[in-house]
Amino acid sequence: HSDMSEIDSPKLPWLDLGTGSGALAIGLALHLPVSISVWSVEESEVALQYARENVKRCKVEDRVKMLQGSWVEPVSDMEGMFGGIVSNPPYIPEDEMPHLQREVLWHEPKQALSGGSEGGMRDLLHIVAGAPKLLAPGGFLGLETGGPEQSNKLAKILREQRWPRMPSASQSSASPLVFES
């Protein structure tokens, strides 16, 4: 548990990409300083409705702004405007989908799980291509991945793009930018 009240890239809003039920956006709204808002992007209208209900239930509707759209598209014109970006995107390789526990498949829509046939990297690559330009200098990018292989690929791409000193997953088990599940 870290004290997120100290994180406030000059009071800039944070962004949750692919919000699903809204859990990350709600968690951020509850733990970031009250002066920092959270923007939440979700493509699925059904998921966005669940997220709206959950945000209201947790009494953070005044701090969470909901947008419908695909990944960074709804905010693509907001260069350097976010203090942090988080996402738990689909990252399971398509060929592993049939082997998931039945309970997972019963309760999660396929689009929330499958990261495509490119080793599960389809959505992760899309986010990494668009998210860095949205971050303010010193901003935070946190992504959940399917493990070290995906994390190392993303770390390499991010180092090439914007973060030259970013550790790879093999160098640090607690990378500040890429999280493994």
Secondary structure, DSSP 4 states (H G I P E B T S, - for coil): ---GGG--GGG--EEEES-TTSHHHHHHHHHS-TT--EEEEES-HHHHHHHHHHHHHTT-TTTEEEEESSTTGGGTT-TT-EEEEEE----B-GGGGGGS-HHHHHHS-GGGTB--TTTT-HHHHHHHHHSGGGEEEEEEEEEEESSHHHHHHHHHHHHHHT-TTPPPTTT-TT-SSEEE-
